[in-house]
Amino acid sequence: MSGDGLRADEGEPAAGEWFAHEALAVVLQVREDRLCVLLWQRAEDPFRGLWALPGGPLGAAERLGTSASRHLAAKVDLTDIAYLEQLETRSDPRRDPRGRVLATAYLALVTAGLEPRVPQDTAWHPVASLPATAFDHGSITESGRGRLRAKLSYTNIGFALAPEMFTIAQLRDIYAASLGYPVSATNLQRVLTRHGVIEATETTARPTHAGGRPAALYRYAARALVVTHPFAAFRPPAASSGTT
């Protein structure tokens, strides 16, 4: 250990030593009432056959966000991103067995109902039941889900998950899939309208075979991220209290 308290292998890098840096994307979408993440299957070592987040090396003259978007477009042909924000940076020296690689991950959201065209080695997987993943990508995916769940309580980030117009029942299903527990449609409507997050339109949904009055269609008041109010309406229900 050196005099400044650092071990020799934890101190300043040697002259001329540089670390690789990559940009990754946790792409989330609600599909068939489940929150899913987009992963591609590695064809080469290390971790051949395991699933990984899309991404790649940061270009020498490139910003991180630009790099993440470029890799999504180039590797998985995904350009339909409704929202993108920086999530976290991983710096464990042993996260890649080939050598030290820093990774900055982004959270990317895709609107429900869209069917982006993706390559054959790429697929959507439920976040609640991930396959075996490469590197630390399973943990990074969990971080992305945690960020989304937190922001659903104090921002209007649901605009990136929901279609342009939706019924309250449809929005409830999107929230429930993202949060991981049942949500009351009545409570959801009350909270989001009270804080001006969503607003009713003059349009109704198409009649169903069940008959009855067509459901009113709503939309988000803003389709860009806005901090609304740090309310606590979307907490997991207590074991004896049923839904929120």
C-alpha angles and dihedrals in degrees: 000000000000126000093262092061096257123122113238092249092050100050134085116330117254117265110284093013115137132179125223117241127202135188118223132185130215098204111194130186134164106240123176090347093307129106106238135188127210114239135170126213116242115235096189139050137303099060094358110191095017124115123255141184115258115258144094147194121332111245118240093245097029135110117230096243091048090050093052092050092046093052092048091053095043102039105033100016091237119151101142096097114152095185136011129183136160111263111182146314122242117206107168104143090219099048091103118042091208094065141296113322124171115213128202112194128204130202111229124184127202123199116252114254096033117117107204114199108245133178122263093256091056128079144163115253129188108253089220091062108030121180120234107300134205126244111342094321095120090057092046089052089054089052090053092051090048092051091050093049092050094049093050087069100052107020139045092248089134087084088078093053100042128069119251091268126021144160120250089248090056092048091048090056091050092050093045092051092048097044096041098231138072119283126200112240091211093052092044092053093046095050098043095045092045090056093043094245096128133022135196120253127209090247129093131205121259113275115262131219088255090069123211130114114329112252118252117249121231134192137195113266089223129023094203127074114282128172103232112174134319093241121161099219096118104060123131109272119253114255093255101036103069118213128358 
